[in-house]
Amino acid sequence: MLRSLFALILLGLTSCVQIQSNTRSGQLPSFRKMLVVLERPQDEVRESRQLLKECPEGYTLCTVSYHPTLSFEDLPEFVRKQNEACQAQATLIITRIPFAARDYAYTAGHGTGYTFQLELQSLPDALPIWKARIASQTEKIPARAIFRKLQQDGLLR
């Protein structure tokens, strides 16, 4: 009885995160400062804090929220303006995908989870250097998994 209770608690505490990524081939730029753009955030303060907490040592983050329905600027212009203050060498755009637009083949077997799209761009040229899709069982941005994958793909040291 105690073992099954422990197994249930452990299962509830761990969330399954599946990440698919693709890195541009060739010479990748190095960077130490990143502008993170949360597009359509659920809870921008909580999500920003989580990203800042999980950021690897030696890196600096600026986090901003972008709401396309409220902004008069398109995303590239918004990033350019925000980076005037941040002075980052790269930007990571994290987009929560609305339920109706999800790829059900990708999230099959993961219940009614959440999907995120990520794109890392070099700045100031906005050249995409890494893209990823994340399937998660929680609505929280899986910050630890994102930084771990960036390290595995050779973009963070």
Phi, psi and omega per residue, in radians:
M1 nan -0.803 -3.123
L2 -1.142 -0.660 3.112
R3 -1.109 -0.772 -3.132
S4 -1.175 -0.596 3.074
L5 -1.147 -0.752 3.095
F6 -1.071 -0.744 3.131
A7 -1.100 -0.712 3.115
L8 -1.142 -0.736 3.120
I9 -1.124 -0.777 3.131
L10 -1.086 -0.742 3.114
L11 -1.102 -0.678 3.131
G12 -1.203 -0.549 -3.110
L13 -1.418 -0.458 -3.140
T14 -1.661 2.356 3.100
S15 -1.972 2.391 -3.132
C16 -1.440 2.195 3.115
V17 -2.178 2.216 3.103
Q18 -1.999 2.237 -3.109
I19 -2.171 2.295 2.962
Q20 -2.012 2.328 -3.123
S21 -2.415 2.844 3.109
N22 -2.517 2.248 -3.122
T23 -1.944 2.384 3.091
R24 -1.085 2.375 3.115
S25 -1.370 2.780 -3.139
G26 1.812 -2.911 -3.112
Q27 -1.244 2.101 3.127
L28 -1.662 2.386 3.133
P29 -1.213 2.580 3.046
S30 -1.696 2.606 -3.124
F31 -2.674 2.710 3.089
R32 -2.175 -0.226 -3.123
K33 -2.210 2.282 -3.047
M34 -2.282 2.361 3.005
L35 -1.613 2.074 3.127
V36 -1.803 2.121 -3.138
V37 -1.856 2.049 3.081
L38 -1.636 1.880 3.141
E39 -1.611 2.197 -3.097
R40 1.007 0.947 -3.117
P41 -1.230 2.577 3.058
Q42 -1.366 -0.847 -3.121
D43 -2.448 1.572 -2.977
E44 -1.072 -0.618 -3.135
V45 -1.176 -0.860 3.137
R46 -1.079 -0.777 -3.111
E47 -1.155 -0.701 3.093
S48 -1.107 -0.778 3.129
R49 -1.063 -0.731 -3.134
Q50 -1.118 -0.747 3.111
L51 -1.114 -0.762 3.124
L52 -1.116 -0.674 -3.141
K53 -1.151 -0.699 -3.058
E54 -1.554 -0.112 -3.117
C55 -1.042 2.280 -3.140
P56 -1.082 2.626 3.120
E57 -1.053 2.442 3.136
G58 1.661 -0.099 3.123
Y59 -2.011 2.621 3.116
T60 -2.096 2.401 3.114
L61 -2.073 2.507 2.860
C62 -2.020 2.273 3.124
T63 -2.034 2.389 3.099
V64 -2.418 2.760 3.113
S65 -1.946 2.421 3.126
Y66 -2.146 2.138 3.103
H67 -1.989 1.762 -3.058
P68 -1.007 -0.559 -3.115
T69 -1.335 -0.309 -3.127
L70 -1.846 -0.241 -3.049
S71 -1.590 2.498 3.052
F72 -1.584 -0.060 -3.138
E73 -1.918 2.603 3.001
D74 -1.368 2.941 -3.025
L75 -1.038 -0.801 3.127
P76 -1.037 -0.694 3.116
E77 -1.183 -0.697 3.096
F78 -1.056 -0.803 3.130
V79 -1.072 -0.793 -3.129
R80 -1.026 -0.806 -3.126
K81 -1.166 -0.724 3.140
Q82 -1.158 -0.579 -3.113
N83 -1.316 -0.258 3.040
E84 -1.052 -0.637 3.113
A85 -1.489 -0.655 -3.049
C86 -1.359 -0.679 -3.102
Q87 1.036 0.753 3.127
A88 -1.459 2.793 3.074
Q89 -1.686 -0.168 3.141
A90 -2.632 2.731 3.055
T91 -2.226 2.418 3.067
L92 -1.988 2.026 -3.130
I93 -1.761 2.131 -3.130
I94 -1.990 2.072 -3.096
T95 -2.068 2.180 3.034
R96 -1.437 2.212 -3.086
I97 -1.509 2.218 3.093
P98 -1.030 2.595 -3.056
F99 -0.912 -0.779 -3.064
A100 -1.147 -0.391 -3.076
A101 -1.681 0.077 -3.077
R102 -1.245 2.638 3.077
D103 -1.557 1.840 -3.046
Y104 -1.182 -0.485 3.077
A105 -1.143 -0.630 -3.123
Y106 -1.259 -0.674 -3.083
T107 -1.650 0.067 -3.138
A108 -0.998 2.372 3.140
G109 1.491 -0.014 -3.125
H110 -1.970 0.384 3.112
G111 1.147 -2.527 -3.115
T112 -1.752 0.747 -3.048
G113 -1.110 -2.934 -3.071
Y114 -2.064 2.625 -3.137
T115 -2.160 2.415 3.109
F116 -2.229 2.525 2.981
Q117 -1.966 2.426 3.136
L118 -2.234 2.509 3.043
E119 -2.464 2.181 3.068
L120 -1.768 2.212 -3.121
Q121 -2.147 2.512 3.008
S122 -1.363 2.643 3.116
L123 -2.104 2.549 0.218
P124 -1.607 -0.021 -3.031
D125 -1.384 -0.174 3.124
A126 1.032 0.581 3.110
L127 -1.407 2.112 3.119
P128 -1.136 2.268 3.132
I129 -2.088 -0.226 -3.135
W130 -2.756 2.408 3.069
K131 -2.336 2.584 3.138
A132 -2.622 2.707 2.996
R133 -2.190 2.381 -3.110
I134 -2.163 2.292 2.972
A135 -1.906 2.196 -3.093
S136 -2.345 2.663 3.123
Q137 -1.529 -0.081 3.108
T138 -2.129 2.817 3.138
E139 -1.386 -0.167 -3.122
K140 -1.292 2.459 3.046
I141 -1.152 2.167 -3.101
P142 -1.384 1.325 -3.019
A143 -1.011 -0.801 -3.121
R144 -1.043 -0.769 -3.141
A145 -1.146 -0.629 3.119
I146 -1.107 -0.879 -3.110
F147 -1.162 -0.632 3.092
R148 -1.089 -0.749 -3.134
K149 -1.179 -0.691 3.077
L150 -1.070 -0.643 3.085
Q151 -1.206 -0.777 3.134
Q152 -1.070 -0.621 -3.127
D153 -1.464 0.054 3.035
G154 1.442 0.271 -3.128
L155 -1.637 -0.428 3.048
L156 -2.099 2.570 3.139
R157 -1.671 nan nan
